[in-house]
Amino acid sequence: MIIIIDYGIGNLASIDNMFKKVGVAAKISCDQSLINKADKLVLPGVGAFDHGMDNLRNSGLIAILNEKVINQKVPILGICLGMQLMTLKSEEGVLPGLGWIDAETVRFKFDHHQSNLKIPHMGWNTLNIRKDTNLFNGIEQEPRFYFVHSYHVVCKDEVATLTKTKHGHEFVSSFTKNNMTGVQFHPEKSHKYGINFLRNWAFS
């Protein structure tokens, strides 16, 4: 069973609907007993970094998530803010992140030659796949996914970088390390690309 973590932030129903389309059993929950039984986890999220960490802490979920992800090595997919919460910290806030991956979250910064570029980075953009993975099986080269974000992840361990995307400069649009995958894009809003990606992740 895939558990979509409900901590008061994110497009939970949209993600659940996408799993239904690919024939995968998923459930939205904050129930620690259900999370403890999960075969895979999804950490969604939209909004501010500190708000997300506050909600996780107030929901009492950090300890069980650390147990599942770090000790039991249960596969987890972080989406948008969920990806950022997996890092050490963010320029957006003052609270520490979950610290599961050696990375930080920073705000887009453009020089005066790029003043026409907008923040947040919003809309469809292309992924440049940087390492071999089955997560993009059946998806054409340089697939397009939907983004909405003002901050992006910088991986200190470049080996973790799965894809990069250009918005003014290249940034890490997804990473994968051991049982952890984080995506800055929204697969639940990315139509056929998102369906294929979630199917590949769910059955990997």
Backbone as CSV, one residue per row, in Angstrom:
resi,resn,N_x,N_y,N_z,CA_x,CA_y,CA_z,C_x,C_y,C_z
1,MET,0.836,-1.197,0.000,0.000,0.000,0.000,0.869,1.245,0.000
2,ILE,0.538,2.200,-0.870,1.196,3.497,-0.884,0.399,4.443,0.008
3,ILE,1.073,5.087,0.941,0.427,6.078,1.794,0.878,7.466,1.364
4,ILE,-0.085,8.321,1.047,0.165,9.727,0.736,0.028,10.488,2.052
5,ILE,1.130,11.066,2.517,1.167,11.677,3.835,0.302,12.935,3.881
6,ASP,-0.650,12.923,4.785,-1.534,14.076,4.980,-1.056,14.864,6.196
7,TYR,-0.380,15.984,5.918,0.034,16.862,7.018,-0.482,18.278,6.802
8,GLY,-1.604,18.345,6.066,-2.311,19.609,5.901,-1.829,20.461,4.750
9,ILE,-0.953,19.923,3.891,-0.402,20.684,2.767,-0.304,19.773,1.551
10,GLY,-0.778,20.250,0.393,-0.527,19.504,-0.835,-1.773,19.135,-1.599
11,ASN,-1.554,18.748,-2.841,-2.643,18.326,-3.731,-2.893,16.828,-3.550
12,LEU,-3.389,16.470,-2.388,-3.491,15.059,-2.032,-4.452,14.289,-2.926
13,ALA,-5.628,14.853,-3.156,-6.634,14.163,-3.963,-6.151,13.984,-5.397
14,SER,-5.465,14.981,-5.930,-4.958,14.890,-7.303,-3.942,13.768,-7.440
15,ILE,-3.069,13.637,-6.446,-2.074,12.565,-6.473,-2.757,11.214,-6.357
16,ASP,-3.714,11.111,-5.446,-4.457,9.866,-5.271,-5.169,9.468,-6.557
17,ASN,-5.766,10.439,-7.233,-6.470,10.156,-8.491,-5.521,9.643,-9.563
18,MET,-4.298,10.190,-9.604,-3.331,9.722,-10.596,-2.935,8.275,-10.323
19,PHE,-2.783,7.910,-9.053,-2.467,6.510,-8.748,-3.628,5.603,-9.142
20,LYS,-4.836,6.064,-8.948,-5.994,5.268,-9.366,-5.966,5.014,-10.874
21,LYS,-5.540,6.025,-11.631,-5.489,5.884,-13.089,-4.498,4.815,-13.535
22,VAL,-3.459,4.602,-12.740,-2.471,3.590,-13.113,-2.727,2.259,-12.394
23,GLY,-3.837,2.177,-11.668,-4.230,0.931,-11.033,-3.426,0.576,-9.794
24,VAL,-3.022,1.605,-9.042,-2.208,1.388,-7.852,-3.026,1.739,-6.611
25,ALA,-2.949,0.884,-5.596,-3.657,1.136,-4.348,-2.908,2.182,-3.536
26,ALA,-3.574,3.282,-3.257,-2.982,4.353,-2.447,-4.031,4.870,-1.476
27,LYS,-3.556,5.459,-0.385,-4.477,5.993,0.616,-3.877,7.256,1.213
28,ILE,-4.721,8.277,1.364,-4.314,9.519,2.022,-4.494,9.346,3.524
29,SER,-3.430,9.597,4.294,-3.568,9.359,5.734,-2.485,10.080,6.533
30,CYS,-2.839,10.399,7.788,-1.858,10.866,8.771,-1.801,9.884,9.938
31,ASP,-2.463,8.743,9.791,-2.541,7.716,10.826,-1.197,6.975,10.903
32,GLN,-0.529,7.088,12.040,0.796,6.493,12.160,0.776,4.974,12.025
33,SER,-0.312,4.338,12.433,-0.384,2.881,12.300,-0.441,2.468,10.833
34,LEU,-1.130,3.255,10.002,-1.168,2.980,8.569,0.173,3.299,7.919
35,ILE,0.753,4.425,8.308,2.064,4.796,7.772,3.085,3.711,8.102
36,ASN,2.982,3.142,9.284,3.916,2.108,9.706,3.808,0.847,8.849
37,LYS,2.641,0.624,8.250,2.430,-0.557,7.403,2.701,-0.286,5.932
38,ALA,3.011,0.958,5.581,3.147,1.340,4.174,4.321,0.647,3.498
39,ASP,4.093,0.265,2.235,5.168,-0.271,1.402,5.942,0.860,0.731
40,LYS,5.236,1.961,0.462,5.844,3.147,-0.126,5.131,4.373,0.429
41,LEU,5.835,5.508,0.395,5.291,6.755,0.929,5.421,7.872,-0.094
42,VAL,4.463,8.789,-0.049,4.540,10.013,-0.852,4.434,11.191,0.094
43,LEU,5.399,12.109,-0.003,5.382,13.338,0.794,5.112,14.498,-0.166
44,PRO,3.856,14.938,-0.271,3.518,16.028,-1.181,3.782,17.377,-0.507
45,GLY,3.341,18.449,-1.118,3.457,19.740,-0.454,3.467,20.920,-1.399
46,VAL,2.792,21.970,-0.972,2.850,23.273,-1.629,2.924,24.318,-0.518
47,GLY,3.567,25.450,-0.801,3.621,26.508,0.197,5.006,26.700,0.769
48,ALA,5.059,27.299,1.960,6.313,27.738,2.565,6.995,26.609,3.348
49,PHE,8.318,26.645,3.344,9.144,25.612,3.970,8.858,25.479,5.466
50,ASP,8.938,26.570,6.208,8.728,26.498,7.657,7.321,26.024,8.002
51,HIS,6.341,26.431,7.218,4.967,25.979,7.450,4.876,24.468,7.276
52,GLY,5.559,23.958,6.266,5.570,22.517,6.053,6.227,21.768,7.201
53,MET,7.394,22.254,7.665,8.066,21.584,8.772,7.255,21.699,10.064
54,ASP,6.636,22.854,10.285,5.767,23.010,11.460,4.622,22.004,11.430
55,ASN,4.003,21.860,10.268,2.881,20.934,10.155,3.311,19.490,10.397
56,LEU,4.483,19.119,9.863,4.975,17.759,10.102,5.224,17.537,11.591
57,ARG,5.836,18.515,12.226,6.135,18.387,13.658,4.847,18.348,14.480
58,ASN,3.931,19.256,14.192,2.675,19.313,14.953,1.815,18.079,14.726
59,SER,1.984,17.441,13.586,1.240,16.212,13.295,1.872,14.996,13.955
60,GLY,3.046,15.175,14.539,3.731,14.069,15.205,4.269,13.020,14.259
61,LEU,4.584,13.429,13.026,4.939,12.454,11.996,6.437,12.313,11.759
62,ILE,7.237,13.215,12.284,8.661,13.191,11.934,9.337,11.902,12.392
63,ALA,9.047,11.454,13.596,9.700,10.248,14.119,9.349,9.018,13.292
64,ILE,8.080,8.830,12.966,7.687,7.653,12.183,8.233,7.730,10.765
65,LEU,8.307,8.939,10.198,8.877,9.074,8.854,10.370,8.772,8.866
66,ASN,11.089,9.247,9.881,12.510,8.919,10.001,12.714,7.415,10.122
67,GLU,11.871,6.767,10.902,11.975,5.317,11.068,11.755,4.598,9.740
68,LYS,10.705,4.987,9.036,10.382,4.316,7.771,11.441,4.579,6.701
69,VAL,11.846,5.843,6.573,12.720,6.231,5.461,14.181,5.906,5.751
70,ILE,14.671,6.264,6.933,16.093,6.118,7.244,16.429,4.709,7.725
71,ASN,15.623,4.160,8.608,15.946,2.852,9.192,15.413,1.691,8.359
72,GLN,14.151,1.778,7.940,13.559,0.671,7.184,13.783,0.787,5.674
73,LYS,14.287,1.921,5.230,14.588,2.138,3.801,13.360,1.970,2.907
74,VAL,12.208,2.376,3.409,10.976,2.326,2.609,11.049,3.403,1.524
75,PRO,10.718,3.078,0.278,10.770,4.075,-0.792,9.832,5.244,-0.521
76,ILE,10.328,6.448,-0.766,9.517,7.648,-0.577,9.707,8.578,-1.765
77,LEU,8.614,9.219,-2.156,8.624,10.204,-3.234,8.207,11.546,-2.657
78,GLY,9.103,12.526,-2.690,8.785,13.884,-2.280,8.425,14.721,-3.491
79,ILE,7.305,15.433,-3.414,6.819,16.227,-4.549,6.808,17.705,-4.171
80,CYS,7.477,18.527,-4.975,7.533,19.981,-4.822,8.045,20.354,-3.425
81,LEU,7.225,20.939,-2.562,7.684,21.261,-1.214,8.151,20.009,-0.492
82,GLY,7.496,18.890,-0.745,7.916,17.633,-0.125,9.352,17.294,-0.447
83,MET,9.779,17.541,-1.683,11.176,17.353,-2.076,12.081,18.275,-1.264
84,GLN,11.690,19.545,-1.142,12.510,20.525,-0.438,12.633,20.204,1.050
85,LEU,11.568,19.685,1.657,11.603,19.333,3.071,12.587,18.199,3.362
86,MET,12.930,17.429,2.347,13.872,16.330,2.513,15.312,16.834,2.648
87,THR,15.552,18.112,2.349,16.901,18.667,2.389,17.258,19.130,3.805
88,LEU,18.471,19.686,3.930,18.960,20.125,5.245,18.281,21.393,5.720
89,LYS,18.074,22.346,4.803,17.499,23.638,5.174,17.076,24.383,3.920
90,SER,16.408,25.534,4.125,15.947,26.347,3.002,16.190,27.822,3.282
91,GLU,16.523,28.559,2.233,16.632,30.010,2.351,15.279,30.648,2.635
92,GLU,14.211,29.896,2.430,12.870,30.434,2.639,12.520,30.556,4.114
93,GLY,13.184,29.779,4.964,12.806,29.772,6.373,13.997,29.607,7.285
94,VAL,13.714,29.377,8.554,14.772,29.244,9.563,14.809,27.845,10.188
95,LEU,13.772,27.062,9.984,13.725,25.732,10.577,14.589,24.754,9.792
96,PRO,15.194,23.784,10.465,15.916,22.738,9.737,14.943,21.839,8.994
97,GLY,15.405,21.307,7.876,14.599,20.339,7.146,14.748,18.944,7.738
98,LEU,14.209,17.959,7.052,14.304,16.579,7.527,15.736,16.064,7.452
99,GLY,16.531,16.626,6.550,17.945,16.274,6.475,18.223,14.884,5.950
100,TRP,17.347,14.366,5.118,17.530,13.023,4.586,18.552,12.980,3.453
101,ILE,18.780,14.105,2.810,19.707,14.158,1.696,20.604,15.379,1.870
102,ASP,21.852,15.254,1.449,22.829,16.331,1.597,22.576,17.382,0.517
103,ALA,21.643,18.262,0.804,21.216,19.278,-0.159,20.593,20.438,0.593
104,GLU,20.519,21.573,-0.068,19.873,22.752,0.486,18.890,23.316,-0.540
105,THR,17.939,24.092,-0.047,16.933,24.703,-0.905,17.192,26.206,-0.962
106,VAL,17.299,26.730,-2.181,17.645,28.145,-2.372,16.636,28.814,-3.304
107,ARG,16.574,30.142,-3.224,15.673,30.905,-4.086,16.321,31.136,-5.448
108,PHE,15.493,31.159,-6.495,16.001,31.534,-7.813,16.613,32.928,-7.735
109,LYS,17.781,33.080,-8.333,18.453,34.383,-8.399,18.893,34.622,-9.835
110,PHE,18.487,35.749,-10.393,18.828,36.086,-11.767,19.585,37.399,-11.810
111,ASP,20.501,37.533,-12.763,21.200,38.809,-12.922,20.370,39.753,-13.789
112,HIS,20.872,40.968,-14.005,20.076,41.990,-14.697,19.812,41.633,-16.153
113,HIS,20.621,40.730,-16.716,20.390,40.300,-18.102,19.189,39.350,-18.207
114,GLN,18.727,38.856,-17.069,17.630,37.886,-17.046,16.394,38.458,-16.357
115,SER,16.251,39.760,-16.410,15.166,40.431,-15.689,13.784,40.058,-16.212
116,ASN,13.726,39.461,-17.397,12.432,39.060,-17.962,11.950,37.722,-17.394
117,LEU,12.811,37.024,-16.666,12.424,35.730,-16.116,11.589,35.930,-14.849
118,LYS,10.533,35.156,-14.743,9.596,35.338,-13.641,9.852,34.354,-12.500
119,ILE,9.569,34.822,-11.306,9.516,33.990,-10.112,8.124,34.168,-9.516
120,PRO,7.385,33.093,-9.310,7.806,31.700,-9.413,7.974,31.207,-10.851
121,HIS,8.795,30.185,-10.973,8.899,29.432,-12.229,7.607,28.620,-12.342
122,MET,6.814,28.961,-13.322,5.479,28.359,-13.423,5.196,27.925,-14.848
123,GLY,4.688,26.704,-15.004,4.295,26.201,-16.314,5.093,24.965,-16.702
124,TRP,5.000,24.623,-17.972,5.638,23.417,-18.488,7.099,23.680,-18.810
125,ASN,7.948,22.696,-18.486,9.361,22.810,-18.816,9.940,21.412,-19.010
126,THR,11.101,21.382,-19.639,11.716,20.127,-20.067,12.690,19.588,-19.025
127,LEU,12.720,18.268,-18.885,13.687,17.609,-18.023,14.855,17.102,-18.856
128,ASN,16.046,17.353,-18.376,17.265,16.792,-18.957,17.713,15.662,-18.038
129,ILE,17.509,14.424,-18.495,17.772,13.258,-17.657,19.277,13.024,-17.573
130,ARG,19.796,12.964,-16.338,21.236,12.906,-16.118,21.764,11.521,-15.755
131,LYS,20.890,10.592,-15.386,21.399,9.251,-15.117,20.351,8.201,-15.447
132,ASP,20.849,7.002,-15.658,19.990,5.908,-16.099,19.059,5.483,-14.969
133,THR,17.779,5.422,-15.267,16.780,5.041,-14.272,15.540,4.516,-14.978
134,ASN,14.812,3.634,-14.303,13.569,3.138,-14.889,12.395,4.078,-14.638
135,LEU,12.637,5.171,-13.919,11.545,6.103,-13.616,11.007,6.795,-14.870
136,PHE,11.805,6.831,-15.915,11.361,7.473,-17.150,11.180,6.481,-18.290
137,ASN,11.044,5.199,-17.944,10.756,4.196,-18.969,9.447,4.522,-19.682
138,GLY,9.452,4.413,-21.003,8.235,4.668,-21.773,7.914,6.134,-21.935
139,ILE,8.811,7.011,-21.481,8.615,8.452,-21.612,9.653,8.977,-22.590
140,GLU,9.227,9.790,-23.524,10.130,10.286,-24.556,11.290,11.073,-23.965
141,GLN,12.362,11.173,-24.742,13.513,11.957,-24.312,13.123,13.421,-24.100
142,GLU,13.730,14.048,-23.092,13.439,15.430,-22.719,11.926,15.647,-22.530
143,PRO,11.331,14.884,-21.611,9.892,15.020,-21.350,9.569,16.352,-20.695
144,ARG,8.317,16.767,-20.810,7.876,18.044,-20.254,6.958,17.800,-19.054
145,PHE,7.253,18.502,-17.978,6.471,18.393,-16.752,6.064,19.789,-16.282
146,TYR,5.087,19.824,-15.368,4.529,21.092,-14.907,5.178,21.513,-13.582
147,PHE,5.587,22.786,-13.526,6.273,23.334,-12.355,5.516,24.538,-11.787
148,VAL,5.590,24.696,-10.469,5.192,25.934,-9.785,6.074,26.057,-8.544
149,HIS,7.112,26.913,-8.593,8.003,27.042,-7.435,8.892,28.270,-7.565
150,SER,9.278,28.814,-6.417,10.192,29.952,-6.348,11.558,29.553,-5.811
151,TYR,11.645,28.364,-5.227,12.889,27.859,-4.652,13.240,26.530,-5.321
152,HIS,14.517,26.203,-5.324,14.937,24.944,-5.928,16.042,24.318,-5.088
153,VAL,16.270,23.042,-5.297,17.219,22.268,-4.504,18.601,22.289,-5.150
154,VAL,19.606,22.442,-4.314,20.999,22.315,-4.739,21.587,21.097,-4.026
155,CYS,21.935,20.065,-4.797,22.491,18.844,-4.221,23.996,18.998,-4.037
156,LYS,24.476,18.798,-2.814,25.917,18.809,-2.581,26.559,17.556,-3.161
157,ASP,25.797,16.476,-3.183,26.241,15.224,-3.799,25.643,15.171,-5.202
158,GLU,26.451,15.532,-6.198,25.954,15.622,-7.567,25.462,14.277,-8.092
159,VAL,25.965,13.187,-7.507,25.542,11.853,-7.939,24.047,11.649,-7.708
160,ALA,23.476,12.370,-6.750,22.049,12.227,-6.451,21.171,12.872,-7.516
161,THR,21.712,13.765,-8.320,20.915,14.484,-9.320,20.382,13.528,-10.371
162,LEU,19.073,13.523,-10.535,18.430,12.668,-11.540,18.145,13.449,-12.813
163,THR,17.552,14.633,-12.674,17.280,15.480,-13.843,17.609,16.928,-13.509
164,LYS,17.873,17.689,-14.564,18.013,19.131,-14.436,17.063,19.803,-15.430
165,THR,16.706,21.032,-15.104,15.791,21.832,-15.921,16.326,23.250,-15.947
166,LYS,16.089,23.946,-17.050,16.617,25.312,-17.164,15.529,26.355,-16.975
167,HIS,15.770,27.244,-16.033,14.975,28.465,-15.873,15.962,29.554,-15.477
168,GLY,16.485,30.231,-16.482,17.577,31.174,-16.258,18.905,30.452,-16.162
169,HIS,18.971,29.454,-15.314,20.135,28.576,-15.195,19.604,27.178,-14.905
170,GLU,20.449,26.197,-15.027,20.024,24.837,-14.740,19.862,24.633,-13.230
171,PHE,18.816,23.935,-12.874,18.607,23.576,-11.467,18.207,22.109,-11.387
172,VAL,18.350,21.537,-10.213,17.993,20.138,-9.987,16.474,20.028,-9.938
173,SER,15.900,19.367,-10.932,14.441,19.205,-10.961,13.999,17.869,-10.379
174,SER,14.941,16.969,-10.159,14.641,15.744,-9.407,15.945,15.111,-8.940
175,PHE,15.853,14.391,-7.831,17.012,13.641,-7.350,16.564,12.257,-6.912
176,THR,17.519,11.364,-6.846,17.233,10.029,-6.326,18.472,9.497,-5.631
177,LYS,18.276,8.974,-4.440,19.378,8.386,-3.678,18.812,7.271,-2.817
178,ASN,19.314,6.074,-3.052,18.845,4.896,-2.318,17.327,4.786,-2.454
179,ASN,16.600,4.841,-1.355,15.142,4.688,-1.379,14.401,6.016,-1.541
180,MET,15.139,7.121,-1.700,14.527,8.453,-1.709,14.539,9.068,-3.100
181,THR,13.372,9.554,-3.516,13.251,10.287,-4.774,12.526,11.590,-4.493
182,GLY,13.039,12.672,-5.030,12.389,13.972,-4.892,12.216,14.610,-6.253
183,VAL,11.042,15.184,-6.492,10.771,15.842,-7.775,10.237,17.243,-7.505
184,GLN,10.801,18.228,-8.193,10.336,19.600,-8.041,9.060,19.838,-8.838
185,PHE,8.894,19.085,-9.902,7.703,19.210,-10.746,6.512,18.501,-10.095
186,HIS,5.351,18.737,-10.665,4.113,18.121,-10.168,3.670,17.023,-11.136
187,PRO,3.977,15.755,-10.847,3.518,14.690,-11.742,1.996,14.620,-11.820
188,GLU,1.314,15.003,-10.733,-0.157,14.934,-10.725,-0.794,15.983,-11.627
189,LYS,0.009,16.945,-12.122,-0.489,17.970,-13.036,0.119,17.840,-14.427
190,SER,0.858,16.753,-14.645,1.664,16.643,-15.863,1.130,15.638,-16.873
191,HIS,-0.163,15.353,-16.793,-0.850,14.549,-17.813,-0.135,13.229,-18.086
192,LYS,0.088,12.899,-19.365,0.630,11.581,-19.711,2.028,11.369,-19.130
193,TYR,2.818,12.427,-19.052,4.160,12.292,-18.489,4.091,11.938,-17.005
194,GLY,3.207,12.617,-16.303,3.054,12.357,-14.882,2.493,10.979,-14.593
195,ILE,1.535,10.547,-15.410,0.962,9.209,-15.237,2.039,8.150,-15.402
196,ASN,2.850,8.272,-16.466,3.910,7.292,-16.698,4.953,7.317,-15.582
197,PHE,5.298,8.521,-15.132,6.294,8.628,-14.069,5.796,7.958,-12.788
198,LEU,4.570,8.253,-12.381,4.037,7.660,-11.150,3.868,6.149,-11.284
199,ARG,3.496,5.698,-12.473,3.409,4.247,-12.691,4.781,3.602,-12.516
200,ASN,5.797,4.201,-13.140,7.146,3.637,-13.028,7.627,3.623,-11.577
201,TRP,7.364,4.721,-10.846,7.797,4.772,-9.452,7.044,3.738,-8.615
202,ALA,5.749,3.631,-8.820,4.922,2.740,-8.017,5.312,1.270,-8.209
203,PHE,5.723,0.918,-9.421,6.034,-0.487,-9.714,7.534,-0.778,-9.704
204,SER,8.324,0.205,-9.347,9.784,-0.029,-9.325,10.202,-0.750,-8.045
